[in-house]
């Protein structure tokens, strides 16, 4: 190596660049960046934990608030067959539950909702003096026409039954369309194929 420097020192041409990189690495710039990143992550994790605990507490408390709602219920023992819309119901004990404005659910003695009845508020007449059901008995089967569910409130005229609440009767037996796996084991005897 030929040295052209006047001071007669042997120096590598990249000494100043290597020394600059060494000085930067000695300061450890990633350490400060890691500390600030960890601080941000720690704050984020604390906020996420607080949010999760609040969401859990609301999820636990919300069903108790929803269950606190009370419904007007009229329980009646109907001693004859009656109709609501197109459907006929047998004599028995029924509960008429005012589920929402214009909607009354009818439940049988087995606690099953058997019909959802559409109603409208009765505009004529005064408030009810007693809870009662009013039937139109001029036809062969009595037709439910009014529900008076609460004392001191106007009654409800029965408009009809909500069709979406009816259970669907299946015309096809349940297992008729599900073949067994026997067909996989049965192979037809054809000429040239051996079992």
Secondary structure by P-SEA (a helix, b strand, c coil): cccccccccccccaaaaaaaaaaaaaaaaaaaaaaaaaaaaaaaaaaaaaaaaaaaaaaaaaaaaaaccccbbbbbbccbbbbcccccccccbbbbbcccccbbbbbcccccccbbbbbbccccccccccccccccccccbbbbccccccccbbbbbbcccccccbbbbbccccccccccccccccccccccccc
